Every structure is written in C-alpha cells, then in structure tokens.
Amino acid sequence: MEMVQSDVSPSSQLSQVRRFIERDETSRQSTGRINILRVHNAQHSGWASFWADPFHSVIHHSTIKIIAFFCASYLFTHLVFSLIYYMIDASCQLQIESLLDAMYLSLEVGTTIGWGLPGSPYMKAADAKGGCMSGIFIIYLHTLVMQIQNAIMIGLMFCRLSRGTSRAASLIFTDKAVIREIGGKFFFMFQVCEQRKHQLVEAKIRCYALSTTVVAQTINGALSNFQNQRMRLTQPDDETGSYLHLAVPNLIIHEIDSRSPLYPEVKRGLQGSSSSKAFRSVTRHEIEEHMHRNNMEVVVLVEGFEPITAACTQGRQAYSHAAEDIAFDCAFAPCVLRREDGSLTVDFNRFQELVPAPPGMTYVGPMEREELPEGG
C-alpha cells in the first residue's frame, strides 16, 4: 500500500504560524497551552482576578514555582516571628542574646521540634509566680499560622500531584487531519487513541471550528469577525453522546454539509428545496478556498476521568489550514492488526501514516487482518 509521507519538520514559513493550541510536544502533539493574549481593562486587572480566587490562581502555576513560593513564605514567617521573640526577650526571660538565637527559637516553635534555649520554658523568672502573657499569645499565633501554612501546602501539593492535566499526555492525535470525498460527500477526519493500558472513563469528544473573516479595512488594520462554531460529529454520533473507546484508535468523522462551518458560505446560500443538488456541486477547491479565506482552524477537545483519582482530564489538539495540518484526498493507514487468535495489536508506528484516497476509492478503515507470530 502506497504511503503518503508526512513532513514532521515544518518549514521556516510554517514554523511562524501559531496555532490556537500549541504543538510543542514530541510527534507534534499538543501541550494544551492556548495562544490567547488577554488585555485587561483598568477596572478588572489581572491582579483583581488573582485575589478573587487566589487558591486556583496559585495552583495553576508549575510545581517548582509552588515549592519555591512555600519555601519563601516559610522563611518569611520564621523571620517575622524571630523578630517578635527578640523584642519580647526581656519581659519573658528567654535569654536570647542575638537574632540568630531568636531564629532558632522561631524554627523550634514553628516546627514543634522542642525548646532548646537557656531561658525559662514557662517564660518567667524562677522566683516569679506569674508568667509572660505576651509570650503565650505569640506562641499560640505562631503555631496557628504554621498549621494554616502546612494545610495550604499539603492541599496545593496534593492537587498538583493528582491533577488531570498531565494525564492527557498519553492521548495521541494524528499529526494531520484529512478531508476526502466519499460517495459525492466530503468528510473531515482524524484519529485519536490512548497509549496507556489504563483507560479514561466516560471519554467524550468535541470539535470546534475557529474562523477569522476580514469584513473591512481600516487605517488601523483589518477589521475581522471571529467565530467559534461547534462541529457536529457523524462518528462518534453526537446524538449518542460522542463517547469514545480509547483502547483502540478512534476515527473521528465530521460531514461537511450545509450545517458545517467548513461548508462554503456561497454554497450555503443556495440551500433550499434543491439542497442535495447544491451540496453535490461543492468541490474540493471551494472547500479549500473557504478554509484559506477564513483562516480556518479545527480545535479538538477529548475529555474523560482518571478512574484512580477521579480527576477530569482534557486532551487538546488543533488542526490549522494555514499550518498545513489538513491533507486532502488521503486516508489513514490501517494500524490495528488482528492476530490469528483474535486478539488485537495497535501499531503506533503506523498511526500517523497516510495513504492516497482519491474520490471514488473504497474507504480505508483503521483495522486490517494480519497473522502475527504468537507473542509477537
């Protein structure tokens, strides 16, 4: 079977094209980062969003930054309380001789290591009946602050370690999507599969078409109309929930009909009583010109739950026409091999391969039968 070579090393011109979702991982997979520059107004700045929900604002930073933040916050807390202990030394008979002694005391109290200074453990002179009331308040406040910091750190670190975002790294999408003609109709297709043996639960898929249409030219540049449109799926069927079985490659199919965002507007205006006739008049050139003129990009979202942690994960991929992520008149090479005993083998080396599929060619599915040696 003749294969279509897919260039995984984009040219310098294509490397300057930025997709809505970055593709910086190996095999040109998505990192999940979304290319959006948010310009805040004076009434609602970025800091206002941060303080409105500080927990989720912090948790979305990298683990290294969170650890560095807690190291700095712990150090700051101990420094503040060391100065307080140094200030109450005389009244509470702590016998602190330097700020270093005060720092030791702060660490011992804050980490509940023990009391290691020569002063009175009850913060009073040996012959005194009363004690140091300010010392009781300071120690109580110090331990309370440290317990709150410990609780926040444990909560944040647990959320970071069990987060579902990194779980999506094992979802693999085909590098290119294809558009091909079958039975006089055009279809947009790509594949997705789970590389791990542990599958996501309740996996679903959604697709969106992003388009930017220039409506007018001004002295400041082009005035564009941006649209984000949902794409109806033929396989898996939207009406049944668009569920996926990711243990094997799933061929995702979207029919380019009059309801499709990929359907040319000039042809959509011809719809009516002669809908089927107008649909058959659509050509590959018209679809390609429509995608080029509107800078079309298809965004794919696969969502599911990790069964161990119950964390929701989302795999993301983008297929941009400007970045040449969409191939015409091609199909995906079979990559699921059935053994002689009936078991299946998924060959990820062939997952990305394309084969020519001119109009009228019998559809090439993702599975073929092949006898493999036992244990091979």
C-alpha positions as CSV (number, residue, x, y, z in Angstrom):
1,M,0.0,0.0,0.0
2,E,1.5,3.3,-1.1
3,M,2.1,5.7,1.8
4,V,1.9,9.5,1.8
5,Q,4.9,10.9,3.6
6,S,4.0,13.4,6.3
7,D,6.6,16.1,6.8
8,V,7.0,16.3,10.6
9,S,9.7,19.0,10.2
10,P,7.8,22.2,9.2
11,S,9.5,24.7,7.0
12,S,10.6,28.1,8.4
13,Q,7.5,29.7,6.9
14,L,5.1,27.2,8.6
15,S,7.0,27.4,11.9
16,Q,6.0,31.0,12.1
17,V,2.3,30.0,12.0
18,R,0.9,29.9,15.5
19,R,-2.0,27.6,16.2
20,F,-4.7,28.3,18.7
21,I,-3.3,25.3,20.7
22,E,0.5,24.9,20.8
23,R,2.1,21.7,19.5
24,D,5.5,21.6,21.2
25,E,5.5,18.0,22.4
26,T,7.1,15.1,20.6
27,S,5.5,13.9,17.4
28,R,3.9,17.3,17.1
29,Q,1.4,16.6,19.9
30,S,-0.3,19.4,21.8
31,T,1.0,20.8,25.0
32,G,-2.5,22.0,25.8
33,R,-1.4,25.7,26.0
34,I,-3.8,28.1,24.4
35,N,-2.5,31.0,22.4
36,I,-4.6,33.9,23.7
37,L,-3.2,37.3,24.7
38,R,-5.7,38.8,27.3
39,V,-5.7,42.6,27.6
40,H,-7.4,43.6,30.9
41,N,-9.0,46.9,31.4
42,A,-8.3,49.2,34.3
43,Q,-11.4,48.2,36.2
44,H,-10.6,44.5,36.1
45,S,-6.9,43.8,36.1
46,G,-5.0,40.5,36.3
47,W,-4.3,41.1,40.0
48,A,-8.0,41.5,40.6
49,S,-8.7,38.1,39.1
50,F,-5.8,36.7,41.2
51,W,-7.2,37.9,44.6
52,A,-10.7,37.0,43.7
53,D,-9.6,33.3,43.6
54,P,-6.1,33.0,45.0
55,F,-6.2,29.2,45.5
56,H,-6.8,28.4,41.9
57,S,-4.6,31.2,40.7
58,V,-1.7,29.7,42.6
59,I,-2.4,26.0,41.8
60,H,-2.2,26.7,38.0
61,H,1.5,27.6,38.4
62,S,4.2,25.0,37.9
63,T,5.1,22.7,40.8
64,I,8.6,24.2,41.0
65,K,7.1,27.7,41.5
66,I,4.7,26.5,44.2
67,I,7.6,24.8,46.1
68,A,9.7,28.0,45.8
69,F,6.7,30.1,47.0
70,F,6.3,28.0,50.1
71,C,10.0,28.0,50.8
72,A,9.9,31.8,50.7
73,S,6.7,32.0,52.7
74,Y,8.0,29.7,55.5
75,L,11.3,31.7,55.6
76,F,9.3,35.0,55.8
77,T,7.1,33.6,58.6
78,H,10.1,32.4,60.7
79,L,11.9,35.7,60.2
80,V,8.9,37.8,61.3
81,F,8.4,35.7,64.5
82,S,12.1,35.7,65.2
83,L,12.0,39.5,65.4
84,I,8.9,39.3,67.7
85,Y,10.7,36.8,70.0
86,Y,13.8,39.0,70.1
87,M,11.6,42.0,71.1
88,I,9.8,40.2,74.0
89,D,13.1,38.6,75.3
90,A,13.5,40.9,78.3
91,S,9.9,40.6,79.6
92,C,9.7,36.9,79.1
93,Q,13.1,35.8,80.3
94,L,14.0,34.0,77.1
95,Q,17.8,34.9,77.5
96,I,18.1,35.5,73.7
97,E,21.5,37.0,73.0
98,S,21.2,37.6,69.2
99,L,18.9,37.5,66.3
100,L,20.3,34.0,65.4
101,D,19.1,32.7,68.8
102,A,15.7,34.2,68.0
103,M,15.7,32.5,64.6
104,Y,16.5,29.2,66.3
105,L,13.6,29.7,68.7
106,S,11.2,30.5,65.9
107,L,12.2,27.4,64.0
108,E,11.8,25.2,67.1
109,V,8.4,26.6,68.0
110,G,7.1,26.7,64.4
111,T,8.1,23.1,63.6
112,T,7.3,21.8,67.1
113,I,10.9,20.4,67.5
114,G,11.1,21.5,71.1
115,W,12.5,24.1,73.4
116,G,16.3,24.5,73.2
117,L,17.1,27.9,74.7
118,P,18.6,28.5,78.1
119,G,15.6,30.7,79.2
120,S,12.7,29.5,81.3
121,P,10.3,27.1,79.5
122,Y,7.4,29.0,81.0
123,M,8.7,32.4,80.0
124,K,9.2,33.7,83.6
125,A,11.8,34.1,86.2
126,A,12.5,31.2,88.6
127,D,11.0,33.1,91.6
128,A,8.1,34.7,89.8
129,K,4.6,33.4,90.2
130,G,3.1,35.0,87.2
131,G,4.1,34.4,83.6
132,C,4.6,36.3,80.3
133,M,1.1,36.8,78.8
134,S,2.5,38.2,75.6
135,G,4.6,35.0,75.1
136,I,1.5,32.8,75.3
137,F,-0.2,34.9,72.6
138,I,2.9,34.9,70.4
139,I,3.4,31.1,70.6
140,Y,-0.3,30.5,70.0
141,L,-0.3,32.8,67.0
142,H,2.9,31.3,65.6
143,T,1.7,27.7,65.8
144,L,-1.7,28.7,64.3
145,V,0.0,30.4,61.3
146,M,2.3,27.4,60.7
147,Q,-0.6,25.0,60.8
148,I,-2.5,27.0,58.3
149,Q,0.6,27.2,56.0
150,N,1.1,23.4,56.3
151,A,-2.6,22.7,55.5
152,I,-2.4,25.0,52.4
153,M,0.9,23.5,51.2
154,I,-0.4,19.9,51.6
155,G,-3.6,20.8,49.8
156,L,-1.9,22.5,46.9
157,M,0.8,19.8,46.5
158,F,-1.8,17.1,46.6
159,C,-3.9,18.9,43.9
160,R,-0.7,19.4,41.8
161,L,0.4,15.7,42.0
162,S,-3.1,14.3,41.3
163,R,-4.1,16.9,38.7
164,G,-5.7,15.6,35.5
165,T,-3.9,17.9,33.1
166,S,-0.7,15.9,32.9
167,R,-2.8,12.7,32.5
168,A,-3.8,13.9,29.0
169,A,-0.1,13.5,27.8
170,S,-0.8,9.8,26.9
171,L,-3.6,10.7,24.5
172,I,-2.2,10.8,21.0
173,F,-3.8,12.5,18.0
174,T,-2.8,12.1,14.4
175,D,-0.5,14.9,13.2
176,K,-2.7,15.7,10.3
177,A,-6.4,15.6,9.7
178,V,-7.8,14.7,6.3
179,I,-10.6,15.8,4.0
180,R,-11.8,13.3,1.5
181,E,-14.7,12.7,-0.8
182,I,-16.8,9.6,-0.3
183,G,-20.0,9.0,-2.3
184,G,-20.1,12.5,-3.5
185,K,-19.9,14.0,0.0
186,F,-16.9,15.4,1.8
187,F,-15.8,14.4,5.3
188,F,-13.3,15.8,7.8
189,M,-11.4,13.1,9.7
190,F,-8.7,12.5,12.2
191,Q,-7.7,9.8,14.7
192,V,-7.2,9.7,18.5
193,C,-6.1,6.9,20.8
194,E,-4.9,6.2,24.3
195,Q,-1.3,4.9,24.6
196,R,-1.7,3.6,28.1
197,K,-3.3,0.3,29.0
198,H,-5.2,2.2,31.8
199,Q,-8.2,3.8,30.0
200,L,-10.1,7.0,30.8
201,V,-13.6,6.6,32.0
202,E,-16.6,8.3,30.2
203,A,-14.3,9.7,27.4
204,K,-16.1,12.2,25.1
205,I,-15.0,14.4,22.2
206,R,-16.0,17.8,21.0
207,C,-14.8,19.7,17.9
208,Y,-14.9,23.5,17.2
209,A,-14.2,25.4,14.1
210,L,-12.4,28.7,14.6
211,S,-12.6,31.2,11.7
212,T,-11.5,34.8,11.2
213,T,-13.2,36.6,8.4
214,V,-12.0,40.1,7.2
215,V,-15.0,42.3,6.9
216,A,-13.5,45.7,6.4
217,Q,-10.1,47.5,6.1
218,T,-9.4,50.5,8.3
219,I,-6.5,52.8,8.8
220,N,-5.5,50.8,11.8
221,G,-5.6,47.5,10.0
222,A,-8.1,44.8,9.1
223,L,-11.4,44.5,10.9
224,S,-12.1,40.8,11.4
225,N,-15.1,38.8,12.5
226,F,-14.1,35.9,14.7
227,Q,-16.4,32.9,15.1
228,N,-16.2,29.8,17.3
229,Q,-18.6,27.2,16.0
230,R,-19.4,23.7,17.2
231,M,-18.9,20.9,14.7
232,R,-21.5,18.1,14.5
233,L,-19.9,14.7,14.5
234,T,-21.0,11.7,12.4
235,Q,-18.7,9.3,14.2
236,P,-19.0,9.1,17.2
237,D,-22.6,10.3,16.8
238,D,-23.4,13.5,18.7
239,E,-26.9,12.2,19.4
240,T,-25.5,9.2,21.4
241,G,-23.1,11.4,23.5
242,S,-19.9,11.3,21.4
243,Y,-18.4,8.7,23.6
244,L,-15.0,7.2,22.8
245,H,-13.4,3.8,23.4
246,L,-9.8,4.9,23.5
247,A,-8.2,1.4,23.9
248,V,-8.1,1.3,20.1
249,P,-7.7,4.2,17.5
250,N,-11.0,6.1,17.0
251,L,-11.6,7.6,13.6
252,I,-13.5,10.9,14.2
253,I,-15.7,11.9,11.2
254,H,-17.4,15.2,10.5
255,E,-19.6,15.5,7.5
256,I,-19.1,18.8,5.6
257,D,-22.7,19.5,4.8
258,S,-24.7,22.7,4.8
259,R,-24.7,22.9,8.6
260,S,-20.9,22.5,8.8
261,P,-18.6,25.5,9.5
262,L,-16.3,24.1,6.8
263,Y,-19.0,24.4,4.2
264,P,-18.5,27.4,1.8
265,E,-20.8,30.3,2.5
266,V,-21.5,30.9,-1.2
267,K,-22.9,27.4,-1.4
268,R,-24.8,27.6,1.8
269,G,-26.8,30.5,0.3
270,L,-28.0,28.1,-2.5
271,Q,-29.7,25.8,0.0
272,G,-33.4,25.3,0.0
273,S,-35.6,22.9,-1.9
274,S,-32.6,21.9,-4.0
275,S,-30.4,21.3,-1.0
276,S,-29.0,17.9,-2.2
277,K,-28.3,19.3,-5.7
278,A,-26.4,22.3,-4.3
279,F,-24.5,20.1,-1.9
280,R,-23.2,17.9,-4.7
281,S,-21.9,20.9,-6.5
282,V,-19.4,21.6,-3.8
283,T,-15.8,20.9,-4.9
284,R,-12.6,20.4,-3.1
285,H,-11.3,23.7,-4.4
286,E,-14.2,25.6,-3.0
287,I,-13.8,24.0,0.5
288,E,-10.1,24.7,0.4
289,E,-10.6,28.3,-0.7
290,H,-13.2,28.8,2.0
291,M,-10.8,27.5,4.7
292,H,-8.0,29.6,3.4
293,R,-10.0,32.8,3.1
294,N,-11.4,32.4,6.7
295,N,-8.2,31.1,8.2
296,M,-10.0,28.0,9.5
297,E,-8.7,26.0,12.4
298,V,-10.3,23.0,14.0
299,V,-9.9,22.6,17.7
300,V,-10.4,19.1,19.3
301,L,-11.2,18.5,22.9
302,V,-11.2,15.0,24.4
303,E,-12.4,14.8,28.0
304,G,-12.5,11.9,30.4
305,F,-12.0,10.8,34.1
306,E,-9.0,9.1,35.5
307,P,-10.5,6.2,37.4
308,I,-7.9,6.2,40.3
309,T,-8.1,9.8,41.3
310,A,-11.4,10.7,39.6
311,A,-9.7,13.8,38.2
312,C,-11.1,15.2,34.9
313,T,-8.6,15.4,32.1
314,Q,-8.7,17.1,28.8
315,G,-6.6,16.4,25.7
316,R,-6.4,19.1,23.2
317,Q,-5.3,19.3,19.6
318,A,-5.6,21.9,16.8
319,Y,-5.6,21.4,13.0
320,S,-4.8,24.6,11.2
321,H,-5.2,25.1,7.5
322,A,-2.5,27.8,7.4
323,A,0.0,25.4,9.1
324,E,-0.9,22.7,6.5
325,D,-2.3,20.3,9.2
326,I,-5.1,19.2,6.8
327,A,-4.4,16.9,3.9
328,F,-6.9,16.3,1.0
329,D,-7.7,13.1,-0.7
330,C,-5.9,10.9,1.9
331,A,-6.9,8.3,4.4
332,F,-5.2,6.9,7.5
333,A,-3.2,3.7,7.1
334,P,-4.5,0.6,9.0
335,C,-2.7,0.4,12.3
336,V,-4.8,-2.1,14.2
337,L,-3.7,-5.6,13.5
338,R,-5.8,-8.7,14.4
339,R,-3.8,-11.8,15.4
340,E,-4.7,-15.3,14.3
341,D,-6.1,-15.9,17.8
342,G,-8.4,-12.9,17.5
343,S,-6.5,-10.5,19.8
344,L,-5.6,-7.0,18.6
345,T,-2.3,-5.2,18.3
346,V,-2.1,-1.4,17.9
347,D,0.9,-0.4,15.8
348,F,1.6,3.3,16.8
349,N,4.4,3.3,14.2
350,R,1.7,3.4,11.5
351,F,-0.8,5.5,13.4
352,Q,0.4,8.7,11.7
353,E,0.8,7.3,8.2
354,L,-1.5,8.4,5.3
355,V,-2.4,6.6,2.2
356,P,-3.8,8.1,-1.1
357,A,-7.6,8.1,-1.2
358,P,-8.8,9.8,-4.4
359,P,-12.6,10.3,-4.9
360,G,-14.4,7.0,-5.6
361,M,-11.8,4.9,-3.7
362,T,-13.2,2.4,-1.2
363,Y,-12.9,3.7,2.3
364,V,-9.8,2.6,4.2
365,G,-10.6,1.8,7.8
366,P,-8.2,1.7,10.8
367,M,-8.1,-2.1,11.0
368,E,-6.7,-4.8,8.9
369,R,-6.3,-8.5,9.5
370,E,-2.7,-9.8,9.7
371,E,-1.4,-13.0,11.1
372,L,1.4,-12.4,13.7
373,P,3.5,-15.0,15.4
374,E,2.4,-15.9,18.9
375,G,3.8,-13.4,21.4
376,G,5.0,-11.1,18.6
